[in-house]
């Protein structure tokens, strides 16, 4: 073989994912073999299977046929670059934002984002979550300047106009009884995913919750985070908000950053 390894690998990848691509022509004798078509189908199926496993809520919401057809287009354009297939699909939600068949289903990309948040929370570093007992040890005058940061596994989103969390939650775990899809109110809502221990947990989040976490993620102390929450919702109960975030394991005393 006169081709260098990089050229061969590029041509081989093109032959797998884009059979008619001229860059695959140097491998014509190889790709013409019937076994290569079988291998191509196996690779494509493996990538689609991985994507379906990584986005189970979305797959259930749209149905397997629609999902796998969309996944095939995505795989051809964005083949995996990491052998750890749990990472595959990092930009799948962005792809859906531009995917013409999903143009009128504007919530699909955000449902995919929550599936991705679950994966990121699952893979995130371990850390000890802060709790109310820690705050109870602080003097009242020190509380506002106390720094709490989001737990490494915490992921949160506010969706201003659509019930993305309800759609995602309804389809995430079919063993749970979430009620009928007809009961979902079409309004904005937020989501918080955490993993203070072994399992990923999730719950609804208010816009004030998300504003508070955003402020913590930028390094603001509790006083600044509280001000951000109040700016979003002047009627918010700050004590209840902080207690809920602590119970969820969303905060830690260790510095982290929301991606």
C-alpha positions as CSV (number, residue, x, y, z in Angstrom):
1,X,0.0,0.0,0.0
2,X,1.4,3.4,-1.0
3,X,-1.1,5.4,0.9
4,X,-0.1,6.6,4.4
5,X,-2.2,5.5,7.3
6,X,-4.1,8.8,7.7
7,X,-5.1,8.8,4.1
8,X,-6.3,5.2,4.3
9,X,-8.2,5.8,7.5
10,X,-9.9,8.9,5.9
11,X,-10.9,7.0,2.8
12,X,-12.1,4.0,4.9
13,X,-14.3,6.3,7.0
14,X,-15.7,7.9,3.9
15,X,-16.5,4.5,2.4
16,X,-18.3,3.5,5.5
17,X,-20.4,6.5,6.0
18,X,-20.6,8.0,2.5
19,X,-20.5,5.2,-0.1
20,X,-20.6,7.5,-3.1
21,X,-17.9,9.9,-1.8
22,X,-15.1,10.3,-4.4
23,X,-12.5,10.2,-1.5
24,X,-13.4,6.5,-1.0
25,X,-12.5,5.6,-4.6
26,X,-8.9,4.4,-3.8
27,X,-10.5,1.6,-1.8
28,X,-12.7,0.5,-4.7
29,X,-11.6,-3.1,-4.7
30,X,-12.2,-3.4,-0.9
31,X,-15.5,-1.7,-0.8
32,X,-16.8,-3.7,-3.8
33,X,-16.7,-6.9,-1.7
34,X,-20.1,-8.0,-0.3
35,X,-18.7,-8.3,3.2
36,X,-17.9,-4.6,3.2
37,X,-21.6,-3.7,2.8
38,X,-22.3,-6.0,5.8
39,X,-19.6,-4.3,7.8
40,X,-20.9,-0.8,6.8
41,X,-24.5,-1.7,7.9
42,X,-23.1,-3.1,11.2
43,X,-21.2,0.1,11.9
44,X,-24.1,2.3,11.1
45,X,-26.5,0.2,13.2
46,X,-24.1,0.3,16.1
47,X,-23.9,4.1,16.0
48,X,-27.7,4.4,15.8
49,X,-28.2,2.0,18.6
50,X,-25.8,4.0,20.8
51,X,-27.6,7.2,20.0
52,X,-30.9,5.7,20.8
53,X,-29.5,4.4,24.1
54,X,-28.1,7.9,24.9
55,X,-31.4,9.6,24.1
56,X,-34.1,7.3,25.4
57,X,-36.7,10.0,26.2
58,X,-36.5,11.5,22.8
59,X,-36.7,8.1,21.1
60,X,-39.8,7.2,23.0
61,X,-41.4,10.6,22.4
62,X,-41.0,10.6,18.6
63,X,-41.1,6.8,18.0
64,X,-38.4,4.4,17.0
65,X,-38.8,4.8,13.2
66,X,-38.6,8.6,13.2
67,X,-35.7,8.6,15.7
68,X,-33.6,6.0,13.8
69,X,-34.1,7.8,10.5
70,X,-33.0,11.1,12.1
71,X,-30.1,9.3,13.8
72,X,-28.9,7.8,10.5
73,X,-28.6,11.4,9.0
74,X,-26.8,12.5,12.1
75,X,-24.3,9.6,12.1
76,X,-23.4,10.2,8.5
77,X,-22.7,13.9,9.2
78,X,-21.2,13.5,12.7
79,X,-19.5,10.1,13.1
80,X,-18.2,9.3,16.6
81,X,-14.7,10.4,17.4
82,X,-14.5,8.7,20.8
83,X,-14.6,4.9,21.3
84,X,-16.6,5.5,24.5
85,X,-20.1,5.5,22.9
86,X,-21.7,6.9,26.0
87,X,-20.2,10.2,24.9
88,X,-21.7,10.0,21.4
89,X,-24.3,12.6,20.5
90,X,-22.9,15.6,22.4
91,X,-24.2,17.9,19.7
92,X,-27.3,15.9,18.7
93,X,-29.6,18.6,20.1
94,X,-27.9,21.3,18.0
95,X,-28.4,19.0,15.0
96,X,-32.1,18.7,15.7
97,X,-32.4,22.5,15.9
98,X,-31.4,22.5,12.2
99,X,-33.1,19.3,11.1
100,X,-35.8,20.1,8.6
101,X,-38.3,17.3,9.6
102,X,-38.2,18.6,13.2
103,X,-38.6,22.3,12.2
104,X,-42.1,22.6,13.6
105,X,-41.4,20.3,16.6
106,X,-39.4,22.9,18.4
107,X,-39.3,21.1,21.7
108,X,-37.5,18.0,20.4
109,X,-34.0,19.6,20.6
110,X,-34.6,20.6,24.2
111,X,-35.8,17.1,25.2
112,X,-32.6,15.9,23.6
113,X,-30.7,18.4,25.8
114,X,-32.2,17.0,28.9
115,X,-31.3,13.4,27.8
116,X,-27.7,14.7,27.3
117,X,-27.9,16.4,30.8
118,X,-28.6,13.0,32.3
119,X,-25.6,11.5,30.6
120,X,-23.4,14.4,31.7
121,X,-24.7,14.1,35.3
122,X,-24.0,10.4,35.2
123,X,-20.4,10.9,34.0
124,X,-19.6,13.8,36.2
125,X,-17.0,13.8,39.0
126,X,-18.1,12.8,42.5
127,X,-18.3,15.5,45.2
128,X,-19.8,16.0,48.6
129,X,-23.0,18.0,48.4
130,X,-23.4,20.9,50.8
131,X,-26.3,20.6,53.3
132,X,-28.2,22.9,55.6
133,X,-26.2,21.9,58.7
134,X,-23.2,23.5,57.1
135,X,-25.0,26.8,56.6
136,X,-26.4,26.6,60.2
137,X,-22.8,26.8,61.5
138,X,-22.3,30.3,59.9
139,X,-22.9,33.6,61.6
140,X,-25.8,35.5,60.0
141,X,-23.5,38.3,58.9
142,X,-21.3,35.8,57.1
143,X,-24.1,34.0,55.2
144,X,-24.5,36.5,52.4
145,X,-20.7,36.2,51.6
146,X,-20.6,32.5,51.7
147,X,-19.6,30.8,48.4
148,X,-21.5,27.7,47.3
149,X,-21.1,26.4,43.8
150,X,-23.1,23.9,41.7
151,X,-22.3,20.3,42.3
152,X,-20.2,18.8,39.4
153,X,-23.1,16.6,38.4
154,X,-25.7,19.4,38.6
155,X,-27.4,20.4,35.3
156,X,-30.2,22.8,35.0
157,X,-32.2,24.5,32.2
158,X,-35.1,26.9,32.1
159,X,-37.4,26.6,29.0
160,X,-39.4,29.8,28.8
161,X,-42.3,28.8,26.5
162,X,-42.6,25.0,26.5
163,X,-43.2,22.1,29.0
164,X,-39.9,20.4,28.1
165,X,-39.3,19.0,31.5
166,X,-42.8,17.4,31.6
167,X,-42.3,15.9,28.1
168,X,-38.9,14.6,29.1
169,X,-39.9,13.3,32.5
170,X,-43.0,11.6,31.0
171,X,-40.8,9.6,28.6
172,X,-37.7,9.1,30.6
173,X,-38.8,6.1,32.7
174,X,-41.7,4.1,31.5
175,X,-41.8,2.1,34.7
176,X,-43.0,5.3,36.5
177,X,-46.6,6.4,36.2
178,X,-46.5,10.1,35.1
179,X,-50.1,10.4,33.9
180,X,-51.4,11.1,30.5
181,X,-49.5,13.4,28.1
182,X,-52.9,15.2,27.7
183,X,-52.4,16.4,31.3
184,X,-49.3,18.4,30.4
185,X,-49.9,22.2,30.5
186,X,-48.2,24.0,27.6
187,X,-46.2,26.6,29.5
188,X,-42.6,27.3,30.4
189,X,-40.8,25.2,33.0
190,X,-37.4,24.2,34.2
191,X,-35.4,21.1,35.0
192,X,-32.7,20.2,37.5
193,X,-30.7,17.0,37.3
194,X,-28.3,16.0,40.1
195,X,-26.2,13.1,41.3
196,X,-25.3,13.7,44.9
197,X,-24.7,9.9,45.4
198,X,-24.9,7.0,42.9
199,X,-28.0,7.6,40.9
200,X,-29.0,10.5,38.7
201,X,-32.0,12.4,40.2
202,X,-34.2,15.0,38.6
203,X,-36.9,17.4,39.5
204,X,-38.8,20.4,38.2
205,X,-37.0,23.8,38.7
206,X,-38.4,27.3,38.7
207,X,-36.9,30.2,36.8
208,X,-35.7,31.6,40.1
209,X,-33.9,28.2,40.9
210,X,-32.1,28.4,37.5
211,X,-31.2,32.1,38.1
212,X,-29.8,31.2,41.5
213,X,-27.7,28.4,40.1
214,X,-26.5,30.5,37.2
215,X,-25.2,33.1,39.7
216,X,-23.5,30.5,41.8
217,X,-21.8,29.1,38.7
218,X,-20.3,32.5,37.9
219,X,-18.8,32.7,41.4
220,X,-21.3,34.9,43.1
221,X,-21.8,34.5,46.8
222,X,-25.1,33.6,48.3
223,X,-26.1,37.2,48.6
224,X,-25.6,37.7,44.8
225,X,-27.3,34.5,43.9
226,X,-30.3,35.5,46.1
227,X,-30.4,38.9,44.3
228,X,-30.4,37.1,41.0
229,X,-33.3,34.9,42.0
230,X,-35.3,37.9,43.4
231,X,-34.7,39.8,40.1
232,X,-36.3,36.9,38.3
233,X,-39.2,36.4,40.7
234,X,-39.6,39.1,43.4
235,X,-42.1,36.9,45.3
236,X,-39.7,33.9,45.6
237,X,-39.2,32.4,49.0
238,X,-35.4,32.3,49.2
239,X,-35.3,30.1,52.3
240,X,-37.4,27.5,50.5
241,X,-35.4,27.8,47.3
242,X,-32.1,27.2,49.0
243,X,-33.5,24.3,51.1
244,X,-34.8,22.6,48.0
245,X,-31.5,23.0,46.1
246,X,-29.7,21.6,49.2
247,X,-32.0,18.6,49.4
248,X,-31.5,17.9,45.8
249,X,-27.7,17.9,46.2
250,X,-27.3,20.6,43.7
251,X,-24.7,22.6,45.6
252,X,-21.3,22.0,47.0
253,X,-18.6,23.9,48.9
254,X,-16.1,22.9,46.2
255,X,-15.6,25.1,43.1
256,X,-17.3,23.8,40.0
257,X,-18.6,25.3,36.8
258,X,-21.8,24.7,34.9
259,X,-20.9,23.8,31.3
